[in-house]
Amino acid sequence: MQPGKRVRWSSLPQMMLELARYRHDKPMLRHWRDSGWERMSWGEFGQAVASVAAGLRAAGVGPGDRVLLVSENRPEFPIADTALMAVGAVTVPTYTTNAVTDHAHILRDSGARAAIVSATTLAKRVLEGASQAGGLDLLVTMEAPPEGTNIRTMQWGELLATPADPAMTLAEAEQIPSGRLACLVYTSGTGGAPKGVMLPHRALLANRDGVAQLADRLQLEGECYLSFLPLSHSYEHTVGGFLLPSLGVEVVYSRGADRLAAEFQEIKPAIVTAVPRLFEVLRGKMLAGVEKEGGYKEKLFHKAVELGLRKLDGPPLGLLDRVQDAVLDRLVRRKVRDRFGGRMLAFVSGGARLDPDLSGFFLALGLPVIQGYGQTEAGPVVSVNLPWDNRRETVGPPLP
C-alpha cells in the first residue's frame, strides 16, 4: 500500500519521515522570504528534521523532555516540532503573543527546561519568563540570540548543520509507541490559568485517519492550503502541521491577515481554515464594496444572495428564478469565487460558533463554507460538515 494511503503509523515523526522518503521531490511547504515565495520539498523537510533531531540529541534533549516552541508560522516550526517528537521529547507549542507571565506559567506547569524560539524579541520574553520559573538549560534561537544571557544558547543553523541520515531517524521513529505523549497544547485560559492538554501521537493520527476518508472525495492531493491561524493553536497545529501535509496538500504560510485578499488570488488555495471573525470581516468588506459601486451591480449582488439562499432554504425556485439564477452565477458568483482564487473546495470554520446567517451569505454566493467542531482534548477535530452534505445550522457528523 502506498505510504500516502496507509493509516497504521504509530507516531507523527514516523508518518512525516516516511512520507518525506516517498514524496522526496514533491513540494511540501511554501513561505515568503525577502521578496518572493520559496518552496521546500518533502525531501528537504525530511533531511532538516533528521539534522535538527540529531543536533537536539547531541545537545542533551531526550525522551520525555518538554521543550517550548515559540514561533510564527514558518518552515522551522514543523521541522522543530517533528524533530522534537522524533527524539521522544514533548513539544509545548506556545503563542508568540504570550506575555512574560504566560511563559512563566507554562514553563513552570509543563516542566520545560529548553526552548526553541524564532525572533530575538520573543526570546527575550521567554527568558524573562524563565527567570520567574526557575530558569532554562537550553535556548535555541532561529534568529540572533539575545545578548548578555548566561543560559546555554544555540543557533538554529547549528542544528541544521548536524550530519544525519533521515533513514536512521525514521528507523528510530518507528519504535515510538502510539500512546507516547507527543505534545502539550495549552488552552486559552478562559476558565482560569491555561491548562496543558496531553495529546499522544494516536490522538492526532486518529484525526488524520478520520479526515483522510473525506479528503479522498475532495481530491485534495496536489492542491494548496493557505495557513494563517497560528501553529501554536491545537486546530492549526494538527490540521496545518500534520494532517493536510500528510494528505499531499502543499501548505503555504500567509504573510498575515492584511495580505489575505491578495494571497487568495495569488495562491489559489483549495482549502482554508478560519475562525468566524474572519467571515464577519470578509462579509463586511464585500458589502461595503458593492454599496460603494451602487447601481445595477449592487442590485445584482443582492439578488444573487437572495436566490442563493432560496436554493439553500426554499421555497424552490420557479422557472424564471432559475433562469435569473443561472445568469447571476456567471455575472456575480463567478467573480466572487475568483476573488478567493477560483479553486476553493472547502472554507472551514472552527474555534467558535459560526452564525448560520453568516455562512448562508457565503454559500449563497457559491463559496463552500463549512463548519466543524473540536476541542483541544480531542486532538482537536470532533466533527465537520461536508461540502456535499452541508447542514449549516449544525457542526456536522463526527469523524469516523
N, C-alpha and C positions, 0 to 999 in steps of 0.2 A: 504494500500500500504506500502511496506517495506520502512523504512526511507532511505535506500541506493538508492532507485529509485525515491523518491519524488523530485519535483522541486519547491515547494512552500514555502521554508523557507524565512523569511523576513530579517534575519540577519545572518552574518557569525558565531557568537558565538552560535546562536540557532542551526544552522546546525551542528557545530562541537560537541556541547554538546549532542545533540540528537543522533548523530552517536556514541558518546562515550558510551551512555547508551545501544544502540542497539548492538554494536560490542565489548562489555566490555572486553573480554579476547583476542581479536584478536590483532596481532602486528600492530603498527602504525608507530613507528619510530625506527631507529637503528643508533647508533653512537659509535665511538671509544672512549673508556675511559681507561686510563692506558695502559693495554696490550691486550685488546680484545674488541670485539663488544658487546654492551649492547642494549637490546631491551626495548622499552616502549610500553605497551599495550594501547589500547584506553581508558580502564577504568582508568589506571594510569594518562593518559593525562587529562581526564575529572576531576579527583579529584584535580590534580595540578592546573588546570585552576580555579576551584572553590575556592581553598585556596588562590591563588595569587589575584584573584578578590576581595575576602573578605579582604585580607591584604591591598590591594591598597585603597579600600574604607575606611578602618579604618585609613589609613594614609592621607586621605583627597582628594584622586583623585576621580573625579566625572564626570558627563556628560559634554561634550564639552571641557574638559581639553586636551590640546595637550601634548603628552609625547614622548620624544625622545627615540628611541630604537636602541642601538648601540651594535651589537654583530655579531660574526661569526656564521656560520650555526651550531646550536646545539639545543637540545630539548627545552631549556629555551626560545629560540626565539619565536616559535609558541605558547608556553604556555603564555608568556608575551603578545604577540600580541592579542591572543584570549581573555585573561583576561581583558586587557585594553578596548577592544571593548565591553565586557560583562558589564562593569560598565558605558558604554556610553562615555568613553574617546576616543580620536582620536590618533591612533598610527602614529608616524613620524619615519619610518624606515630609518636609516642613515648608510652610508658606514663606515666600520672600517678604511678605508684608508683616510678618510677626514682629512684635515689639520685643525688647530685651527680656521683659518679664515672661513673655510666652516661651522664648527659647530656654530660659532658666527652668521653667516648669517642666517642659518636655524633656530636657536633658536629665533633670532630677528624676522624673517619673519613669522614663524609659531605661535609665541607667547607661545611656550612651556616653562613651569616653572618646569617641572620634567623630569628626565631621568632615563632610565634603561640601565645599561652598563655592559658588561661582564668582561673584563680584567682590572686590575688596571692601566695599561699604557693607555688604552683607556679612562678610567675615568679621568685621569689627563688632557688629551687633551680636553675632554668635559668641564671640569671645567675651563680651560683656556679660552675656547670659551665663556663660560657663563659669565666670568668676563668682557668680552668685550660687552656682550649683555644684561647686567642688572641683572645677577645672576640667581640662581635656588632656588626653595623652597624645592626640594626633589631629592636626588640621591640614586638610588637602585643599588647595585653592586652584580654581581653574584660571584665574587671572592673578595679578601681582599680589603676594601675601602682605598682610598689614605689617607695618614696621613696629619694632620695639616690643614684640611679644616673646615671652620665654617658653612658649609652648612649641613642641616639635612641629615643624611645618614642612610640607612637601608641595611641589607644584604638579599640576595635572600632567604636564609634559613628561615629568619623570616617570609617572606610572605608564603612560603610553609608550615610552621607550623601553620598557622592560621586555626582554625576549620571552616569547611564549608561543606555544603550539595550540591553536584552537581545538585540535582533535583531542589533545590531552585534557584540556579544560572540559570539553564535552564528556569525556570518559568519566571524569570526576563528578560532573553534574548528574550523570545517570545514576549515581549512587545516592543522591539526595532523596529521602523519603517524602511522599506527598504530604504527610502530616506535619512536616517541619515548618516552623514559623518562617514566613517569607518577609513580612513587613509589619510594622506597627504604624497604622494610619490614625492620626489624631483627629477627633471630631471637632466641630467648630466651637464647642463650649457653650452653646446656647442654654444648656441646663447646668451651668457651673463651669468649673475648670475643664479644659479639653481632656478627653479620655482616650487613651491609646487602644485602638481596636486590633486585636491579634488575628492576623489573617495568614493561614497556612497556604502553601502552594496549591493545594487541592481546591481551595475556595475560588481563586482566580481562574484556575483551569476549568472548573465547572462552569463558570460564567462563559468562558471561551467556547466550551463544547455546546452550551445551550444556544449561543448566538450563531455558531458556525452553521447550524442547520437552517437558520433563517437567511444567513448571508449567501448560501448556495443559490437560493432562489433569486436573490437580488443581483447575483453575478458581480460581486464587488472586486474580485481579483483583478489587479492591474489598474484599478481606479485610484483616485486621490481622496484623502481625508484632510480637511483643514482644521488644525488643532489650535485652539486659543484659550480654552479653560486651563487652569494651572495643573500641571502634572502632579502636584502635591495633594490634590483632591482625589478622593478614592474613585470618583467617577472617571476622571481623565486618566488617573494612574493605571486603572485596569483597561479601559477602552482604548485610549490613545497610546498607552505604554506597551501593552502586550496583545490585547485582543485583536484589534484591527490589523496591526502589522503582521500578526501570525496568519491572518486570512489573505495575505498578499496585497493589502492596501498600502499605498505609499502615504506616509504621514508627512504633512507639510506644516511646519511651525509658523503660525501667523506672526507678523510683526507688531500686532496689537489691535485693539478694538477699533481704533481710528483708521486702520488700513483695511478693515474687512471688506468694505464695499468694492475697493479696487481689487483685492485678492480673490473675491468670488469670481470676478470676470477673468482674472489672470490665471488662477489655478484651476478653475472649473471643477470644483470638488463634487464627488458623487455622494459624499456623506459628511455631515457636520453635526456635532453635538453642542447643545447650548442650554442655557437656563432661561426661564420665562422672561426675565428682564430684557434679554436681547430681542425677543419677539415684540415686546412692547415698544422698544426703541425703533425697531425697523418699521413697524406699522405707523408710528408717529411720523417718521421721515417720509414714508410713502404717501401718506395722506396730505402732509404739508406740501409735498412736491406736486401732486395733482391739483391741489387747491390753488397753488401759485400759477399753474398753467391755465386753469379755469376752462370755460367754454365747453366745446363738444368733447374734448379729451377727458375732462373731469366727469362729464355725464356718462361717457362710455365706460370709464373705470368703475364707477359706482354701479352701473348696470351689470358689468361683468361679475362684480361681487354679489349682487342681488341674485342673478341667475345661478351663479355657482353655489350659493347657499341653498337655493331651491333644489338643486340636484342632490345636495347632501341631505337635506332635511324634509323635502317636499314642500308643497304639493308637486306632483310630477309636471314637467314642462309640456306645454302644448306644442303643436306643430310650429307655429310662428316663433314661439320662445326657443325651440330647438334650432331653428334657422338663425335667429339672433345670436344664440349662444355659440354656434359654430363660427360665426363671423367675429364675435368678440374674443374667441380663443386665439384667432390669428392677430387681431388688432391690439389686444390688451394683454392676455395671459402669456402669450409667447414672449412679449417684450419683458414682462415681469420675470419669467423663467430665465431669460437671457441675462438679466441683471444679476442673477445668482449663479451664472456660469453656464446654464442650459443643460447640465448633466446631473442635476440633483436627483438622487434616488431615495434618500431619507434625510430629513432635517429633524433630528431627535432632540426633544426637550426632556430635561430631568432636573432633579435638585429641588424642585418645588412644584406646586400645583400650577398647571397651565390652564387658564380660563378657556372653556370651550368656544366662547365668542372670539377669543384671540386666535386660537388655532383655526377656527372656521374661516376667519378672514383670509388666512394664507391658503388654506385648502380650496377656497372658492376661487382663488387666483391661480390654482394649478401647482402650488408648491407642496410637496409631500411631507407636511409637518406631522410627526407622530410623537405621542407622549409615552414615557415609561416611568417606572418607579423603582427606587432602590434604597438601600440603607447600607452604611459602611460595613456593618456586621455581616452582610450577605455577599460581600466581595466586589461590587455593591449591587449589581443588577438583579432585580427580582422579577420584573415583568416589563413588557413593552408591547405597544400596538404594532401592527404590521401594515405596511403601505397598501397591501391588497385587502386588508380587513381591519380598517381603522375606525374604531368607535371612540371619537374624540372626547366624549364625556367620561371615559374610563382611562386607566393606566395600562390596559391591555392584559392578555393572558400571561401567566407565569412562564418563565423559560422552562424547557424540559429539564 
